[in-house]
Amino acid sequence: MTSVNITTTKNTVTVNEGDSTIVTVATQGPQGIQGIQGPSGGVTVDETNKVDGSVIYYDQTSATFKADATTTKLTLVDGGNF
């Protein structure tokens, strides 16, 4: 087994080794970009009137994201308003 020296300074990890090696680094806490948080921990989508092919869109009047029969794959590609 090859010995690997790892230096950590202010969340920077440097690996110095002569041969190609797979190195896995894990950190605590949330990973990635955090999106808008709704009441259940994610983005809240009103899907009470969803139909097959619904597309999620933002409705400014109600200030919510919706998935309903107003905007579907069919309305976007078959005579939709762009």
C-alpha positions as CSV (number, residue, x, y, z in Angstrom):
1,M,0.0,0.0,0.0
2,T,1.3,3.5,-0.9
3,S,1.4,6.2,1.8
4,V,-0.3,9.5,0.8
5,N,0.4,12.8,2.6
6,I,-2.6,15.1,2.8
7,T,-2.3,18.7,3.8
8,T,-5.4,20.6,4.9
9,T,-5.4,24.4,5.1
10,K,-8.6,26.4,5.1
11,N,-10.7,23.7,3.3
12,T,-7.9,23.0,0.7
13,V,-6.6,19.5,0.3
14,T,-3.4,18.9,-1.6
15,V,-2.4,15.3,-2.6
16,N,1.2,14.8,-3.7
17,E,2.0,11.4,-5.2
18,G,3.9,10.1,-8.2
19,D,1.4,7.5,-9.5
20,S,-2.3,7.9,-10.4
21,T,-4.5,7.3,-7.4
22,I,-8.2,7.6,-6.6
23,V,-8.7,9.9,-3.6
24,T,-12.0,10.4,-1.9
25,V,-12.6,13.5,0.2
26,A,-15.7,13.9,2.4
27,T,-16.8,16.9,4.4
28,Q,-19.6,17.4,6.9
29,G,-22.7,19.5,6.2
30,P,-24.9,20.1,3.2
31,Q,-23.5,19.4,-0.2
32,G,-24.2,21.4,-3.3
33,I,-26.2,24.5,-3.9
34,Q,-29.3,25.0,-1.7
35,G,-32.5,25.9,-3.5
36,I,-35.5,27.8,-2.3
37,Q,-36.8,26.2,0.9
38,G,-40.6,25.6,1.2
39,P,-42.5,24.4,4.2
40,S,-41.6,20.8,3.7
41,G,-37.9,21.5,3.1
42,G,-38.0,21.8,-0.7
43,V,-39.7,23.9,-3.3
44,T,-43.4,23.9,-2.9
45,V,-45.4,23.1,-6.0
46,D,-49.2,23.3,-6.2
47,E,-50.1,20.1,-8.1
48,T,-53.7,19.8,-7.2
49,N,-54.8,20.2,-10.8
50,K,-52.0,18.3,-12.5
51,V,-52.6,16.3,-15.7
52,D,-50.5,14.0,-17.8
53,G,-47.7,16.1,-19.4
54,S,-48.0,19.1,-16.9
55,V,-45.0,21.4,-16.9
56,I,-44.1,23.2,-13.7
57,Y,-44.2,27.0,-14.0
58,Y,-44.2,30.0,-11.7
59,D,-47.5,31.9,-11.3
60,Q,-46.8,35.4,-10.1
61,T,-50.4,36.2,-9.2
62,S,-50.5,33.4,-6.6
63,A,-46.7,33.5,-5.9
64,T,-46.5,29.8,-6.3
65,F,-45.0,27.2,-8.6
66,K,-47.8,25.2,-10.3
67,A,-48.3,22.0,-12.4
68,D,-51.7,22.0,-14.1
69,A,-53.6,21.8,-17.4
70,T,-52.8,25.4,-18.3
71,T,-49.2,24.6,-19.3
72,T,-48.4,21.1,-20.7
73,K,-46.0,19.6,-23.2
74,L,-48.8,19.8,-25.8
75,T,-49.6,23.6,-25.2
76,L,-45.9,24.4,-25.5
77,V,-45.3,22.6,-28.8
78,D,-48.7,22.7,-30.5
79,G,-49.7,26.3,-30.9
80,G,-48.4,27.5,-27.6
81,N,-47.8,31.2,-26.8
82,F,-44.1,31.9,-26.7
